[in-house]
Amino acid sequence: MNTPTTLPSPTDLTVRRLSVDLSKGFSRHWNGGDAFMTAYANALSMSFPVGEQSFIDAVKNGAKALPDTPENADLKSVAKGFIGQEATHRHLHGLYNAHLEKQGLVNHWGPRAERRLKKGREEFFSKSAKGHLHELAITAAFEHYTSIFGDLTLESLDQPGDWFAGAEEPLKTLWRWHAAEESEHKCVAFDLYQRLGGNHAWRMRWFWYVTVQFSTDVMRQTVNNLWHDKTLFKPSTWWSASRFLFGRHGLVWRVAKPVWEYTRKDFHPMQLGHPTQATDWLANHADQWTAVGAKA
């Protein structure tokens, strides 16, 4: 087992009920009138119900595999909070995605991810004595990307590089709340993987697999969303995409360092991101949510 140099991990996670109303829907280009920025965020949302459920399953199985010892008590407790938070994300993005379907968008990513996961479990994970470790490694890799997204979302609020500066409510609050909780629980799957004896080699194999898969899937779904939106071939769409990816505050430059950091043997998720950024946002917007307690 490779034990990374760690910083303190959370010992408790609050499950929150977000006070947003998605029943009235939202406009087609809700993110500042920008077709690409809207389509990209919508693509991410389309992956969440299936993805969040797979993360819940992996962490739940990992927590069950931990021996009932005093040193594991905190990690088992925080795993329950993780499960509760992800269940809330899954529910709200399910409502969000239902409205995207009404707008005529077609979710290909979710069903494709579900088929891929089913095949992996049937042909590999269920046949391996360490199947739960492989699923945790995959979850930790995805959680690294969602936490990067969360950290970058919150670090530039209402400044250049803020992806949701022009977003309409309730989606601005939804995305920033989701970003804060992803940053808050970013080490749970990783810590379970390490505690259960996961090694660096497999962690990296699954990380690069997830990197290729995620990058391909998000762009495929974004292009599909733009196609159905009839904005795929507009010059403004391509200008927005190039600026988002390669501009002064472009995604490619902003994610390069945290992605590479994950490859270090002594890496731990708590080494990245601002130490109080997520908790500060949650505290400053406490009127937007209600604590409901952790639920497995």
N, C-alpha and C positions, 0 to 999 in steps of 0.2 A: 504493500500500500504506500502511495506517495502522499505524504502529509504536507500540505502547503503552509507557508507562513500565513497566519490568519489575523484578522482584526475581529473585534467583538461582533458576533452575529445577534440578530434580534432574538429575544427570549419570549416574545409575545407578539401576536399580530391581531389587530382589530378587524373584525368583519363589519363592513359598513353598508348601509342601505342608502344609495344615492338618491337625492331628491330631484330627479329630472323626469320630465314628462315627455315620452317619445310617442305618445298616442296620436298627436297631431301631425307627426312626421316632420319633414324639413325639406328645404328646396333642393333642386337637382344639383346645383353647384353651391352647396352650403359653405364651402371653405373659401370665403373671400371672393366668390364668383369665379374661382380658378378651376377649370375643368380637370387639369392633371392632378393638382393637389387634392381635389375631392376624390377623384378616381383611385388615387394611391391609398388614401386613408380608407376608403370603402373596401378596397381589396384586402387590406389587413383585417378589417372587421369580419369579412367573409370567412376568414380562416379560423376565427377565434372560438366559435362554439365547439367545433371538433377538436381543435388544438387544446383549449382549456380543459376539456374533458379528459384528453389523454394525459395531460399534466397532473390532473387530479388523481387519476388511476395510478400513475407511476409513483407519486408521492405517498398515496395511501398504502400501496403495496410495500413501498420502501419502509415506511414507518412501522408496518406490521412485522417486517423482518428484523427490526431492531430489537435486541434483547431488552427485557424490562429491568433495566438497571438505573440507579440514581443518575449516572452521568448521561443517560439517554433521555431522561424525563423532559428536559427543556426542549430538545429537538422534536420529540413526539408531540409536545404541546404546540410548538410553532408550526408543525406540519398540519395540525388541525386548522390553525388560522389561515394557512396557505390555501387549504382546500376550500374553506369558506369564502375567501376572497375570490378565488378563481371561479367558484360556482356563481358568484354574483356577476362577474365579468361575462361569463357564458350566457347568463340569463339576459342581461341588458343588450349584449351584442346580438342575441337572437332576435330581440325586438327591433333593433336597428336594422338588421339584415332583412327582416320581413318588409320593412318599408322600402328598402332597395329593390326588392323583388317587385313591389308595386310600381316602382319607377321604370321597370322593364329591364333591369340588370339581371344577369344570370350568374349564379355562383357555381363556378367549376372547381374552384380550389378546395372548398369544404368536402364535397363528395370524393374528389381525387385523394385528398389526405386521408379520408376515412378508409378508402379501399387500400391505400398503401399501408396504413396502420394494421388493418385486418390481416393483410398478407404477411406482414412482418411478424405478427403474433402467431399466426398459424404455422409459418414455415421456419421461424427462427427462435423467437423469444420463448414460446411454450416448450421448445425442445431443448432449451439450455437451462442448466441448473442456476445460471446467473442471469436469466432473462430479465429479472427485476432490475439488475444493475445496468443492463443495456438500455432499458427504458428510462432509467434515471439519468444516464449519460446524455441521451437524446433530449430529455426534458431540460437538463442543465444547460445544454447548448442553446436550445430555443429561448430559455429564460435569460441567457446572456444577451441575446439579441433584443428581447423585449425590454430588458433593463437598460440597455444602451439607448433604445428608443425613448424610454421613460426619462432617463437622465438628460438627453438632448432636448426633449420636449420642455422640460422644466428649467433648464439653465439659461434659456434666452427669452423668457416671458416678455412679450410686448417689445422685443428688440429685434434687430436684423437676425434672421435665422429662426424666428419663432414660426413654426409650421402652422399654428392655429390662431395667429394674431387676428385674422379677419374672419374667423369662423363664427357662425351664428349659434346662438343657444338653441337647444341644450347640448349640442355636440361639442362645443368648446369645453364646457365643464366635464362632459363625459370623457373626452380624450385626456384631459389633464389629470382628472381623478384616476383614470386607468394607469396613466404614466406614473403617478405617485405610488400607487400600490405595487406596480411592477418593480419599481426601484426599491420599495420597502421589503419585498419578499424575495429578492433576487438570489439569495444564497441558500434557500431551503433545499432545493433539489440537489444542488452541488454538495452541501454539507451531508445530506443523506448518502450520496454516492461515495463520498470520502469515508464516512463513518462505517459503511458496510464493506469497505475494502476495495472500492473501485480503483483502478490504476490509471496512470497518465496516458498510456498508449491507447487504450480503448476510449478514454475521454476524448483524445484528439481525433481518432478515427471517426467517431460519431460527430464531432464538431465540424469537421470538414464536409462530411456528408450533409449535415444540416445546413451548412453555409451555402453549398451549391443548390440544394433543394429549395431552401427558403428564397434565395435570390432569384431563382428561376420562376418559382411559383408566384411571387409577388408581382413580378413584371408581366407574366402571362395574364394574370387576373386584371392588372391595371389596364393593359392593352385591350382586353376583352370588354372591360367597363367603358373605356373610351369609344370602342367600336359601337356598342349599343347606345352610347350617348350621342353618337354622330359627331364627335369632336376629335377623333383620332388623327385626322389629316389636316387639322387647322394649324397654321404656323404658331399661333399663340400657345397651343398645347405643347408643341415641341420646344418652344422657347422656355416655357415654365419647367418642363422636364429637365432640360439641360442645366438650367439655373439651380434647380433643386438638387441635382446629382453632382454637378461639377462647378457650380458657381463659387463665389467667395466664401459663402457659408454652406457649401455643398455637402451632401450626405457622405459621399465617398471619402472626403478629407476628414470629416468629423468622426467617422466610425473606424478609420484605419487603425489608430492607436489602440482603442479598447478591444478591437477584434484580435489584434496581434498579442495583446497582453494575456489573453486566454490561453495562449500556447505555452506559457511559462509553467514549469513544474511546480513552482511555489506560488502560483496564482491563487487568489481567493476573491470572489465577487465584491466583498466589502472594501477592497483596495481601490475600487473605481468609483467615480461619481462624487458629488458633494455630500459630506456626511449628514447634513440636515436639510437638504433641498426638498426631499419628499415630505418629511415631517413638517417642515415649515409651510408648504403649500396646503397640506391637510389641516394644519392648525388654523391657517389664515382663511380657510374656506369651510370651517366646521359647521357653518349654517347650511351647507349643501348636503350633509350626510348625517345619518344616525347610526350609532354603534348597535349592532344586533348580537354580538357574541359569536365566537367561533363555532361552526357546525361542520361535522364531518359528512 
